[in-house]
Amino acid sequence: MARPRKWRFLSPILKDYFFKPRGYSVSGIEIADLAGDELEAMRLCDVLELEQKMAGRKMGISRPTVQRLLYSGRKKVVGALASGNAIKISFPKNISFRRR
């Protein structure tokens, strides 16, 4: 049996959960599914310029997990932007929102 995922703590930062290129219908493009924890890791490290260790502390996860989230999240976002695909942000069950 696999080990259950740790709970992750995110800031409630989003109002929109779906982004697409202007001028395209949703049915005509692919959708990249970006997890909320990937977005939070990118926000903490890229926007707030925190080190991965501090970002991990804020999210309640380890530094290597933050590194994996950054890698997968950046790959999805850059791939979607370069290909003209939509980005859908979804939140798994093991997410807890807390105000900062």
Secondary structure as UniProt FT lines:
FT   STRAND          8..10
FT   STRAND          18..19
FT   TURN            22..23
FT   HELIX           26..28
FT   STRAND          31..35
FT   HELIX           36..42
FT   HELIX           43..47
FT   HELIX           52..59
FT   HELIX           63..83
FT   STRAND          86..90
FT   TURN            93..94
FT   STRAND          95..97
//
